Amino acid sequence: MTVFIYLSTQDKLLLLWLVIPISAEHTVLIYDYQGELAVDVSEEILKAGQLGHVIDGGNLQLSTNQYSARFLVLAALSIKEPVV
C-alpha cells in the first residue's frame, strides 16, 4: 500500500498537530514546501524546501509552530535500496 497525503493550512496563524499511523515496514518521505514543520517527538524542524526521511513506520507526528505550512507526506514499502 502506498500513501500520499497533501495538506495545506490556509490560515496565517494556525497550530497543527497531526498524527498519521504508518505501517512499520513503510518508509516515509516528508517534503515541506512552505513554512516550518516539526517532525516526531524529536521536534526536528523542516524548513521550506527541505526533505525529511523516516526509515521505520509507526505513528508519524507532525506539528506546525506559529505559522501555516504546506507539505507532502509520501509512504510506501521500502525497496531496500539507498536513497540518492
C-alpha positions as a printed Julia matrix, in Angstrom:
84×3 Matrix{Float64}:
  0.0    0.0    0.0
  1.3    3.44  -0.94
  0.08   6.52   0.89
  0.1   10.07  -0.47
 -1.06  12.95   1.73
 -1.22  16.6    0.74
 -2.08  19.06   3.48
 -2.22  22.81   3.23
 -3.09  25.02   6.17
 -4.54  28.27   4.88
 -4.66  30.42   8.0
 -1.65  32.58   8.8
 -1.63  31.66  12.49
 -2.57  28.04  12.89
 -1.17  25.43  15.2
 -1.49  21.98  13.72
 -0.85  18.66  15.41
 -1.26  15.69  13.11
 -0.61  12.02  13.87
 -0.53   9.64  10.9
 -0.35   5.9   11.59
  2.25   4.36   9.27
  2.84   0.63   8.91
  6.16  -0.48  10.46
  7.58  -1.74   7.16
  6.97   1.55   5.33
  9.5    4.28   4.63
  8.24   7.86   4.82
  9.36  11.0    2.99
  8.12  14.41   4.1
  8.62  17.39   1.8
  7.99  20.81   3.32
  7.5   23.38   0.6
  6.17  26.3    2.66
  6.54  27.23   6.33
  8.13  25.15   9.1
  7.17  21.7   10.28
  8.25  19.78  13.4
  8.66  16.03  12.83
  8.0   13.45  15.56
  8.83  13.78  19.22
 12.4   14.91  18.49
 10.82  18.04  17.02
 13.38  18.2   14.27
 12.34  21.21  12.21
 11.93  21.0    8.44
 12.04  24.34   6.67
 10.63  25.19   3.26
 12.42  23.24   0.55
 13.71  20.51   2.88
 13.01  16.79   2.68
 12.72  14.56   5.73
 13.26  10.79   5.65
 11.78   8.45   8.26
 13.04   4.88   7.93
 10.69   2.99  10.22
  6.94   3.41  10.3
  4.86   3.86  13.42
  2.92   6.96  14.37
  4.28   9.9   12.43
  3.72  13.11  14.39
  3.79  16.43  12.56
  3.18  19.87  14.0
  3.49  23.5   12.99
  4.76  26.18  15.31
  3.03  29.54  14.81
  2.52  29.79  11.1
  0.85  27.8    8.38
  2.72  25.11   6.49
  2.32  23.21   3.25
  3.85  19.78   2.92
  3.64  16.36   1.3
  3.86  13.04   3.1
  4.77  10.02   0.97
  4.88   6.5    2.42
  5.5    3.17   0.7
  7.09  -0.21   1.22
 10.86   0.06   1.19
 12.63  -1.41  -1.81
 15.78  -1.79   0.29
 17.81   0.48  -1.99
 19.78   3.55  -0.93
 18.25   6.99  -1.35
 20.45   9.07  -3.65
